[in-house]
Amino acid sequence: MRYFLTILFISILIALGIGFYIKPEDEVTGNLIIGLTLMAGFFVLMPLFIYHRWKNRSVKDYMLTKENIEKMQDYQKDKKI
């Protein structure tokens, strides 16, 4: 998955560069390539990257629950002393 994301990121950067390269010659095609590349980045790359980073983590560890609030308060008390 990591290699796939890396290849996808590099290909999106290359396509974005091609879009900006073509834009002075043919503005419509350049804008189309840039737009499609940005859509691929936002709708394909970002969700895959977020899934890849969060797949083995528990969301409960990052939620503000009563237990976590108590842990933070205990940590602050220990830190002050």
N, CA, C and O of each residue as an XYZ file, in Angstrom:
324
protein
N       0.826     -1.189      0.000
C       0.000      0.000      0.000
C       0.875      1.260      0.000
O       0.547      2.262     -0.636
N       1.985      1.186      0.721
C       2.868      2.344      0.794
C       3.448      2.670     -0.583
O       3.497      3.833     -0.984
N       3.882      1.645     -1.295
C       4.454      1.866     -2.622
C       3.398      2.368     -3.604
O       3.680      3.212     -4.453
N       2.188      1.844     -3.480
C       1.094      2.301     -4.334
C       0.809      3.779     -4.095
O       0.631      4.539     -5.046
N       0.764      4.190     -2.822
C       0.526      5.595     -2.505
C       1.659      6.485     -3.010
O       1.419      7.592     -3.492
N       2.882      5.999     -2.897
C       4.027      6.774     -3.383
C       3.967      6.944     -4.899
O       4.179      8.040     -5.417
N       3.680      5.861     -5.600
C       3.580      5.923     -7.062
C       2.423      6.829     -7.479
O       2.557      7.613     -8.419
N       1.291      6.726     -6.787
C       0.140      7.570     -7.098
C       0.460      9.043     -6.855
O       0.087      9.899     -7.657
N       1.147      9.342     -5.755
C       1.523     10.721     -5.443
C       2.463     11.285     -6.506
O       2.286     12.415     -6.963
N       3.448     10.504     -6.891
C       4.401     10.968     -7.908
C       3.702     11.159     -9.256
O       3.980     12.122     -9.971
N       2.798     10.244     -9.599
C       2.088     10.391    -10.874
C       1.167     11.611    -10.856
O       0.994     12.265    -11.884
N       0.578     11.924     -9.709
C      -0.256     13.124     -9.607
C       0.601     14.376     -9.750
O       0.199     15.332    -10.413
N       1.777     14.376     -9.134
C       2.680     15.520     -9.291
C       3.121     15.692    -10.744
O       3.181     16.812    -11.250
N       3.425     14.586    -11.406
C       3.834     14.653    -12.817
C       2.685     15.169    -13.684
O       2.891     16.011    -14.558
N       1.478     14.663    -13.437
C       0.324     15.115    -14.219
C       0.049     16.595    -13.970
O      -0.330     17.319    -14.891
N       0.236     17.046    -12.740
C       0.049     18.464    -12.439
C       1.085     19.310    -13.175
O       0.766     20.370    -13.715
N       2.311     18.836    -13.190
C       3.356     19.538    -13.934
C       3.070     19.577    -15.423
O       3.289     20.600    -16.072
N       2.584     18.473    -15.968
C       2.230     18.428    -17.390
C       1.097     19.409    -17.687
O       1.099     20.086    -18.715
N       0.132     19.472    -16.770
C      -0.975     20.412    -16.958
C      -0.503     21.852    -17.002
O      -0.952     22.634    -17.840
N       0.406     22.203    -16.098
C       0.933     23.569    -16.115
C       1.849     23.809    -17.316
O       1.962     24.938    -17.793
N       2.492     22.769    -17.797
C       3.346     22.897    -18.980
C       2.510     23.113    -20.242
O       2.886     23.899    -21.112
N       1.386     22.422    -20.339
C       0.528     22.503    -21.520
C      -0.345     23.761    -21.499
O      -0.763     24.240    -22.553
N      -0.617     24.287    -20.334
C      -1.557     25.400    -20.202
C      -1.231     26.617    -21.077
O      -2.159     27.172    -21.664
N       0.016     27.065    -21.203
C       0.258     28.229    -22.089
C      -0.056     27.952    -23.563
O      -0.478     28.860    -24.279
N       0.139     26.732    -24.019
C      -0.132     26.377    -25.415
C      -1.626     26.201    -25.671
O      -2.183     26.789    -26.598
N      -2.261     25.385    -24.838
C      -3.686     25.075    -24.992
C      -4.327     25.180    -23.612
O      -4.261     24.249    -22.810
N      -4.943     26.320    -23.351
C      -5.439     26.602    -22.005
C      -6.552     25.652    -21.575
O      -6.605     25.264    -20.408
N      -7.425     25.274    -22.475
C      -8.540     24.389    -22.126
C      -8.023     23.014    -21.705
O      -8.444     22.482    -20.678
N      -7.130     22.448    -22.477
C      -6.573     21.133    -22.147
C      -5.738     21.198    -20.871
O      -5.802     20.291    -20.040
N      -4.962     22.257    -20.714
C      -4.160     22.412    -19.506
C      -5.025     22.499    -18.265
O      -4.737     21.858    -17.254
N      -6.095     23.298    -18.339
C      -7.009     23.403    -17.199
C      -7.710     22.079    -16.922
O      -7.949     21.736    -15.764
N      -8.038     21.335    -17.966
C      -8.672     20.028    -17.787
C      -7.733     19.064    -17.068
O      -8.140     18.371    -16.136
N      -6.490     19.022    -17.500
C      -5.516     18.122    -16.863
C      -5.284     18.527    -15.410
O      -5.225     17.669    -14.529
N      -5.152     19.825    -15.155
C      -4.946     20.297    -13.784
C      -6.156     19.964    -12.921
O      -6.001     19.506    -11.789
N      -7.349     20.187    -13.439
C      -8.568     19.899    -12.678
C      -8.737     18.424    -12.375
O      -9.069     18.051    -11.249
N      -8.512     17.581    -13.374
C      -8.632     16.136    -13.148
C      -7.577     15.635    -12.165
O      -7.837     14.742    -11.359
N      -6.386     16.221    -12.243
C      -5.322     15.828    -11.324
C      -5.669     16.210     -9.894
O      -5.459     15.424     -8.971
N      -6.199     17.415     -9.707
C      -6.589     17.836     -8.360
C      -7.734     16.982     -7.820
O      -7.755     16.636     -6.638
N      -8.685     16.643     -8.691
C      -9.776     15.770     -8.252
C      -9.244     14.399     -7.846
O      -9.684     13.835     -6.844
N      -8.307     13.863     -8.614
C      -7.719     12.567     -8.260
C      -6.981     12.664     -6.934
O      -7.025     11.739     -6.123
N      -6.311     13.770     -6.718
C      -5.600     13.951     -5.453
C      -6.542     14.009     -4.268
O      -6.284     13.397     -3.232
N      -7.638     14.749     -4.418
C      -8.564     14.911     -3.301
C      -9.463     13.702     -3.093
O      -9.720     13.317     -1.953
N      -9.945     13.098     -4.171
C     -10.932     12.038     -4.039
C     -10.354     10.626     -4.077
O     -11.057      9.673     -3.741
N      -9.106     10.469     -4.473
C      -8.492      9.139     -4.518
C      -7.319      9.053     -3.550
O      -7.292      8.186     -2.676
N      -6.354      9.949     -3.706
C      -5.133      9.871     -2.905
C      -5.389     10.143     -1.424
O      -4.929      9.384     -0.571
N      -6.111     11.209     -1.110
C      -6.316     11.566      0.301
C      -7.080     10.487      1.079
O      -6.631     10.117      2.164
N      -8.211      9.961      0.583
C      -8.882      8.901      1.345
C      -8.023      7.646      1.513
O      -8.031      7.029      2.578
N      -7.283      7.268      0.471
C      -6.407      6.102      0.602
C      -5.306      6.351      1.623
O      -4.970      5.464      2.408
N      -4.744      7.557      1.613
C      -3.700      7.892      2.569
C      -4.247      7.896      3.991
O      -3.599      7.373      4.897
N      -5.418      8.472      4.204
C      -6.013      8.507      5.544
C      -6.327      7.094      6.012
O      -6.070      6.760      7.168
N      -6.873      6.268      5.145
C      -7.144      4.879      5.519
C      -5.851      4.152      5.876
O      -5.796      3.418      6.863
N      -4.825      4.356      5.077
C      -3.541      3.689      5.317
C      -2.962      4.084      6.672
O      -2.401      3.235      7.366
N      -3.083      5.338      7.061
C      -2.501      5.804      8.315
C      -3.329      5.398      9.534
O      -2.775      5.265     10.625
N      -4.647      5.197      9.380
C      -5.515      4.932     10.522
C      -5.986      3.485     10.622
O      -6.756      3.172     11.530
N      -5.566      2.597      9.743
C      -6.160      1.262      9.709
C      -5.875      0.414     10.942
O      -6.694     -0.444     11.270
N      -4.768      0.602     11.638
C      -4.449     -0.210     12.812
C      -4.556      0.563     14.115
O      -3.978      0.154     15.122
N      -5.274      1.658     14.114
C      -5.391      2.477     15.317
C      -6.815      2.450     15.835
O      -7.776      2.255     15.090
N      -6.914      2.652     17.126
C      -8.219      2.721     17.756
C      -8.632      4.185     17.864
O      -7.893      5.008     18.405
N      -9.797      4.501     17.354
C     -10.281      5.877     17.398
C     -10.574      6.284     18.838
O     -10.507      7.465     19.178
N     -10.894      5.318     19.674
C     -11.213      5.611     21.070
C     -10.022      6.242     21.795
O     -10.215      7.029     22.721
N      -8.815      5.912     21.391
C      -7.635      6.501     22.026
C      -7.549      8.002     21.786
O      -6.920      8.713     22.570
N      -8.159      8.488     20.735
C      -8.067      9.900     20.376
C      -9.327     10.687     20.710
O      -9.386     11.892     20.467
N     -10.334     10.019     21.264
C     -11.569     10.699     21.638
C     -11.445     11.249     23.054
O     -10.720     10.697     23.881
N     -12.150     12.329     23.322
C     -12.124     12.956     24.633
C     -13.209     12.312     25.496
O     -14.330     12.817     25.572
N     -12.873     11.201     26.142
C     -13.798     10.507     27.019
C     -13.459     10.840     28.466
O     -12.442     11.474     28.746
N     -14.311     10.410     29.373
C     -14.090     10.690     30.792
C     -12.779     10.062     31.265
O     -12.043     10.667     32.045
N     -12.495      8.863     30.799
C     -11.246      8.191     31.181
C     -10.026      8.979     30.708
O      -9.055      9.136     31.449
N     -10.081      9.467     29.483
C      -8.948     10.226     28.956
C      -8.794     11.570     29.655
O      -7.675     12.043     29.852
N      -9.910     12.187     30.030
C      -9.834     13.441     30.784
C      -9.167     13.196     32.127
O      -8.325     13.983     32.559
N      -9.542     12.104     32.791
C      -8.916     11.775     34.080
C      -7.429     11.489     33.913
O      -6.627     11.888     34.757
N      -7.053     10.808     32.844
C      -5.632     10.551     32.586
C      -4.870     11.857     32.393
O      -3.762     12.015     32.905
N      -5.466     12.795     31.652
C      -4.802     14.080     31.431
C      -4.675     14.862     32.733
O      -3.648     15.496     32.977
N      -5.719     14.821     33.578
C      -5.660     15.535     34.853
C      -4.606     14.919     35.764
O      -3.858     15.641     36.423
N      -4.540     13.594     35.807
C      -3.516     12.926     36.617
C      -2.120     13.259     36.102
O      -1.198     13.459     36.892
N      -1.962     13.318     34.799
C      -0.662     13.653     34.221
C      -0.265     15.077     34.590
O       0.896     15.339     34.904
N      -1.224     15.994     34.553
C      -0.925     17.383     34.914
C      -0.575     17.512     36.390
O       0.302     18.296     36.754
N      -1.256     16.742     37.250
C      -0.937     16.772     38.683
C       0.466     16.236     38.929
O       1.222     16.803     39.718
N       0.813     15.149     38.257
C       2.152     14.574     38.418
C       3.221     15.507     37.858
O       4.334     15.564     38.380
N       2.893     16.215     36.828
C       3.857     17.102     36.191
C       4.155     18.321     37.063
O       5.286     18.808     37.068
N       3.167     18.819     37.798
C       3.347     19.997     38.654
C       4.197     19.688     39.872
O       4.899     20.562     40.383
N       4.138     18.463     40.334
C       4.882     18.094     41.553
C       6.291     17.772     41.263
O       7.050     17.444     42.175
